Amino acid sequence: MAINLTPVDRAKYAAARRAVDLVEDGMKLGLGTGSTAAWMVRALAQKVRDEGLRLTCVPTSARTADLARELGLRVVPFEDAGWLDMTIDGTDEFDGNLALIKGGGGAHLMEKIVATASDRMVVITDASKEVKALGAFPLPVEVVPFGWQASRMLIEELLAAMDVMGTQASLRMNGSRPYITDEGNHILDLSLGRIGNPRQLSLALNQVPGVVENGLFIDICDAVVIGFPDGMVELRDITSGTVEHERILFEDTENIFSDV
Ligand SMILES: O=C(CO)[C@H](O)[C@H](O)COP(=O)(O)O
C-alpha cells in the first residue's frame, strides 16, 4: 500500500511510534488528545496486537476514548484506574524546560488531571512546536459558562499586570455557538504573544473565579519525543538529562495507515 502522509503527519507518527516503545506490559496509561495523540493510539493498538500486551488505558477526551475503543484498547474510567504509570500526549508549544501550552484541542483540563496523576508524562510532537518562550500559541483557559464574561474581564485585568505582550481573551467558538468542552465548559483563548513568567501566570489565572484550569503545564512533562518527516526522532528526558536519537522505519506501518 502506498503511504501518502503529509510531512507533518510523518513527523507526528515517528514521535508517536518512539513513545509507544516506552510502553511495557501491565502498564496503566493516560492517552492524550489531538492528532499526534491519535497517531500514538494507533501505534499503541498495533503494539498490543503484535505483542499481546495487557494495558489499562485512561483517555483524556471522548474523542480519544472512541478511537481507543474502536481499535480494541482496554479503556477504563479514570476512577477505576488509580495512579497511572505514564501519560503520552501531544502539545501546542514546549520550551527548553519542557513547560507546555496545551488545550488547542480543548482537552487540557482532563489532560492535566491525567498527566499529573501519572509517574511520567511523555510529550510527542513535531519540531515546529518548540519555542524559546511560550505564548505565540494562544493560551486556552477553561471557564464555567456561568458568568464567563465576568471571568473574561477579570482575566484581562489580571493580564495587564503580568509579564505578557497581549491581554486579549477571546471566547472559543464552534461555528456560531461557544465551544463546549467534554466537561461542559467554555474556553477563553488568551493572545499573549510572549509569557515572561509562565509559573506566575498559571497560578494567577487559576485564582480567577470561574476559571477551571489553564493550559500551562509547568513541571509536569518529563520527556519529549520530537519526530521528523524522515523518521528521525529525538528523545529528550529532562529527569535523566539524556538525549537520544533514532530512526523509525515506516515500512511496517500498513495496518496503521490503512485506517486513517
Ligand atoms: O492539547 C491538546 C488537546 O487539548 C493537544 O495535545 C494539542 O492541541 C496538540 O494537538 P495536535 O497533536 O493535533 O497538534
PDBQT file of the ligand as one rigid body, heavy atoms in Angstrom, charges set to zero:
ROOT
HETATM    1  O1  LIG A 301      -3.585  19.899  23.997  1.00  0.00    +0.000 OA
HETATM    2  C1  LIG A 301      -4.113  19.266  23.138  1.00  0.00    +0.000 C 
HETATM    3  C2  LIG A 301      -5.563  18.993  23.120  1.00  0.00    +0.000 C 
HETATM    4  O2  LIG A 301      -6.201  19.662  24.170  1.00  0.00    +0.000 OA
HETATM    5  C3  LIG A 301      -3.299  18.701  22.023  1.00  0.00    +0.000 C 
HETATM    6  O3  LIG A 301      -2.357  17.856  22.548  1.00  0.00    +0.000 OA
HETATM    7  C4  LIG A 301      -2.637  19.818  21.289  1.00  0.00    +0.000 C 
HETATM    8  O4  LIG A 301      -3.639  20.712  20.842  1.00  0.00    +0.000 OA
HETATM    9  C5  LIG A 301      -1.829  19.292  20.088  1.00  0.00    +0.000 C 
HETATM   10  O5  LIG A 301      -2.691  18.819  19.101  1.00  0.00    +0.000 OA
HETATM   11  P1  LIG A 301      -2.140  18.182  17.762  1.00  0.00    +0.000 P 
HETATM   12  O6  LIG A 301      -1.417  16.952  18.135  1.00  0.00    +0.000 OA
HETATM   13  O7  LIG A 301      -3.399  17.908  16.950  1.00  0.00    +0.000 OA
HETATM   14  O8  LIG A 301      -1.255  19.192  17.102  1.00  0.00    +0.000 OA
ENDROOT
TORSDOF 0
